[in-house]
Amino acid sequence: MLVSDPQRTTRLSGQQLYWLLLLGLSAIALLCDGLGGRFSQPLASFTLPFLISAGVVSALGYWVVPLLRRLKAGQVIREDGPQSHLKKAGTPTMGGIFFVPVALVVSVGWTGFMGVQASEVTAAAALTLALGFLGWLDDWQVLRKKSNKGISARLRLVVEMVSGAIFAFWVLLNHEAVSTLLLPFGFTLPLGFLFIFLAIFVVAAESNAVNLTDGMDGLAAGTTAIAFLGLAQVIAPDWPGLLTFCACMSGSCMGFLTHNHNPAKVFMGDTGSLALGGALAAVGLITNSLWALLIVSGLFLVESLSVIAQVAYFKATKDENGVGKRLFKMSPIHNHFELSGWSESRVVGTFYAIVSVLALLVLGLRVVG
C-alpha cells in the first residue's frame, strides 16, 4: 500500500532528503568547529548559531505557515511552467518573511553581544534586508494582481544596482583592501575604483541567480544552506563575525526546509530568494573571497546561464514565422531535468550533491592556496 501511494512516497522521499541534509550539515559543522579549535569557544562556533536559528525558524513556521494560509497568500503558478507544478497553486508563499528576519536578528544580536565584527554583520544584514524587502514588494504585487508578474524587471534591476552601489561604497570605505581582488594560490588583481562596478554586478547576479534556482520544493533553501556552510569555513579564520552570519543564514534555511521540503507547505517567494542571494554576495564582497563565492554558487550560475542560453538560442534560430528552437526542454535547467522524467526529489537531491562537491572543492582550494 505504501508503494502504491505516490503522494506518500514523494512525501517520505522529501522527508528523508531533508533529514539527510540536516544531519549531514550538522555533522560537517561540528567537524569544522573541532578542526578549527572552536569547541572551547562555543559562542564563536558555527554549530551553535546554526542549530539555534534552525530551531527557531522551524518552530516559528508552525505558526506563520497557517497564518499565511488564512491570509490567502497563495502562490500563483505560471501557466508556461511544468504542468506538474499546477497542483501547487494556492500553496502559501512569501515564506522569506519569517526565516530571513530570524537569521538577521540572531546574527546581529549574537555578534553585537560578542563584540566581534558587528559593523560588518550589520552591513551584510542591511543588504540582505533591502533585497528581501524588494522581493516582498514583488511577491505582494503577484498576490495583489493574482498573476505571476510582479514588479517590472527594470525596476527590480535598478533597486538591486542601487543597493549594490551603496553597499560597495561602504565596503570600499571601510575595507580598502578589497580594491585588490584576492584569487586562489596567492594571485591578486588590482581593481581600484572598479570594485564598485564589480560589486554591483555581483549583488544583482547573485540575487537573481538564487531567485531562478527557487523553482522546486526545497531546492533553493537546501542549496543555499550548503553554500553558506562552505563559504563560512573559507572565511572562518579571519572573519568570525561573518562566520556567525553565515551560520545563522544556513540554519534559518534548514529551519525553513522543515516546511518547504517536498511536498512544500510554504514557498520562500522572492522575499526569501533575493535576500539569500544578497546575503551570499555581501559575505563574498566584505571578505574579499569572490573566488570562493563563485565556486560555491556554481549551481546558481548554471541556472542563470541556462536561461540566457535558452533565450539566445531561441532568438538565433527563429524562422520566417518568428518561431525558434529550444536548447532545453524548459529553463531554468532544473525544469529541463524534470521534463526529462526526473522526479522533483531526484533533481533536488542531485543538486544538493553538486553544491556539496563545490563546497568541498572551495575548502580544498582554501587549504592548498
N, C-alpha and C positions, 0 to 999 in steps of 0.2 A: 504493500500500500504506500510505503514511504517513497519508493522509487517512481511509482505511477503518478505521484502528485507533483507536477512541475513547479508550482509555486513554492511548495515545501522544500523541494530540492534546491531551488535557487536561493531561498532564504538561508538554509543551512550552509550552503556554499559561501554566501556572503558573510555569514557569522564566522565561519571557520577562517576565512581570509582576514577578517578584522582581528580576531584573536591572535592569529599567527603574526600579523604585523605588530600588534601591541606588545606581545611578549618578545618579539624579535628586537624591536626598538628599545624596549626597556632593558633587555639583556646587553645590547650594544652600548647603551648609555652607561650602564653600570661598569662595563668593561673599560670604556674610555675614561670614566671617572677614576677607576682604580689605577689604570696605567698613567693617568695624568696626576696622580697623587692628590686627588680632590676629596677622598674619603675622610681625611682629617678635618676638612672644612666643608661640611655638607651644604652650608648656605652658598658656597661658591661652586657647587656641583651642577651638572646638567640634570641629573636624575630627579632631584627633589622638586625643582620648579616644574619640570616636565610632568611628573606624576600629579602634583597639586593642580596644575592647570587642566590636565586631562580629567581629573576627578570632578572639579568644579563645573566644567563645561558639560560633562556627561550628566551630572545631577541637574544642572540648570535646564538642560534640554527637555527633561520630563515635564517641566512647567511651560517653557517657551513654545515648544512644538504644538501642543494642543491650543495654546493661545493664538498662534499664527493661523491654525486651522479655523478657530472661531472667528477670527478677523477676516476670513476668506482670502488670505494671501496665497492663493493657489497659483502654481506655475502655469504659464501659457506655453504650450509646446508648439514649436514651429512645424507647420504642415509639410515642409520640404525636407524634414529630417527623417531618420529611420522610422518606419511605421510602427515598429515595436515600442517606440517611446510615447506614442499617443496615449497609451494606457496610464502614463504618469501624470497626465493633465490633472490639475487640482491639488497635486502634492504641494504642501506649503513650501514657499521659497523665502528668500531674504534671511536665511539662517545665519549669515555673517553678523547679524545684529547682536547675537549673543555669544558667539565664540571668539570673535576678534576683540571686543572690549575686555573680555576676561584676560586674554593674553597681554593686552596693553596695560591694564591696571596692575596685574600681578608683577609684570616685569619692571614697570616704572616704580612701583612701591618697593619691590624687592631691592633693586639697585640703589634707590634712594636711602633705604634703611641701611644698606651695606656701605653706602658712600663710595660706590665703585662705578665710575664712568656713567653717572646718572644723566649728564647732559647729552651724551651720545645716544643713550637709550631713549631719552625723551624726544630727541630729534627723529630717530627711527620710528618711534611711535606716532609722532606728528604726521610724517609722510604716510604711514600706514592708515591712520585715521582719515586723512584727507582723501586718499584714494578709495577708502571704504565708504566715505560719505558720497563720493562721486558714484560709486556702484549702487548705493542706496537710492540715489536720485533716479538712476536708470531702472532699477527694479520697481520703484514706485510708479514711474511712468508706464512701465509694462502692465502693472496691475490696474492702474487707472484707466488705460486705454483698452484693456483686455486684448492686447496684441503683443506679439513678441518683439516689437520695435519700441525701444525706449528713447532715450535722448539721442540726438544725432551723433554720428561717428565723428564729425568735425568738432562739435562741442566737447565731446569726451577727450579727443586728442589734444585740444587746446588746454583743457584743465590739467591733463596729465603732464604736458610740457611745461606749463607754468609751475605746477607743483614740483616737478623735477628741477627746474631752474632755481627756484627759491632754495630747495634743499641743497643743490650743488653749490650755490654761493656760500651757504652756511658751512658745508664741509670744507670748502677750499679756504675759507677764512679761519677756521679752527684747526684744520689739519693740512697745512701747506704741503706736506709730503705727498699727498695724493696727486699733485701735479706731475709726479713721475710715476708712471704706471708700473707696478711690480708684476713680473712674469715668472713662470717656473724656471728652476735651475739658475737663479741669480740674474736673469736678464731683466733689463729695465727699458722703458720707453718714455722719454720726456714728452709731456703734453702741454704744460703751462696752462694758459687760459682755455685751451681746447678741452680741458677736463669738463668744463661746464656743458659743452655740447655733447660730449660722450655720456655724461650723467643724465642729461635729458633723454637721450636715446635709450639708455639702459632702463630708466624708470618706465617709459612708455612701452618699450618692447617687453619687459618682464611682466608688467601687469596685464598686458593684452595676451601674452603667451599663456599665462596661468588661466586667464579667462577662457581662452579657446580650449584648454585642456578639461575644463569643467563641463563635461558632456555626458558622463556616465556616473552611476551611483558609486560614490567613494573614490572616484579617480583623482580629482584634484586634491582632496583632503589628504589622502594617503601618500600621494607622490610628493606633495609639499612638506608633509611631516618628515619624510625621509630626507628630502633636500635640506631642510633646516638642521637636521641632525648632522649630516655630512659637513655642511658649511660651518656649523658650530665647532666641530672638532678641529677644523683648519685654523680658525681664529682664536681658539681657546687659550694658547699661551700668552697672548698679548692683549686680549680683549675679553676679560672675564664678565664685564657688564653686558656686552652683546652676546656672549655665550648664554647668559641668563635669558636675554630677549629671545634668542633662537629656541631655547628650551621651552619657554612659555608658548611661543607660536607653534612649535611642533606638538607640544602636549595638548594645546587647545584644538588643533586639527584632529588629534586622536580622540579627544572627548567628543568632538562633533561627529566623528566617524561612527560613534556608538549609535547615532540616529540616522546616519547618511549611508551606511553600507547597504548593499543590495538585499532586499528592495528598500529603497530610501524612504524614510518617513518625513524628511525635510531636505531641501536643497540649499546650498550656501548662497546662490544667486551671485550677481555681480558685486553685491555688498561684500561678500567673502573673497571671491576670486581676485578682484582688483586690489583689495587690501593685502592679500597674501603675496602677490607679485611685487607690490610696493615695498613690503617688509623685506623680501629677499634682496631687492635692489638696494635698499637702504643699508643693509649689512655689508653687502659687497662693496659699495662705494665708500663708506666710512672706513672700513678696514683695509682698503686698497687690495682686495682679493677678488677682483673681477674675473681673473682666470679661473678661480675655483667656482665662482658663481656660474660662469659659462658652462663648466663641465657638469655640475650637479643639476643645472637647468637644461641639460641636453635634450631631454624628452620634450620639454616645453618648446624648445627651439624647433624641434622636428614637427611638432603640432602646428606651429606658426608657418613654417616653410611649406608644409603640405597644403595649407590654404592658399598661400601665394602661388605655389606651383600649379594648383588646380585652376585658379583664375587665369593665370598667364597662358597655360596650355589651351584652355577653352577659347580664349580670345585669339590665340595664334592659329587655331585650326578651324576658325569659323568659315563656313561655306557661303555661297551666294544667298542663302536663306537666313544667314545670321546664326546658324546652329553650329556649335563647336563640339569637339570631342572632350572626354573627361579622362584625366590621368589616373584618378582614383574613383572607386565606386561612389564615394562621398568623402568630403573633407569636413573637419579635421580628420587625421588619419585613423583615429580610434573608431570612427564611423565606418571607414573602409573595411577594417577587420571584422566589425560586427556584421556588415552586409555580406562579408565573405563566408559567414557561417559560424563565426566565433560567438560564444555566449559573452554577456557583459562581464561575468566573473572571470572568464578566461582572459579577456582583454585587460581588465583591471589588474589581475594577478601578474600577468606578463609585464605590464608597465611598472608595477611595483618592483619587480625583479630587475628591470632595466635601470631604474633610478638607484636602486641599491648598489648595483655594479658601478654606476657612475660615482656614487658617494665613496665607495671603496677605492676607486681609481684616484679621486682627488686627494684622499688621505694618503695613498701611496706616493703621489707626487709631492705632497707636503713633507713626507718623511725623507725622501731621497733628494728633494730640492732645497 
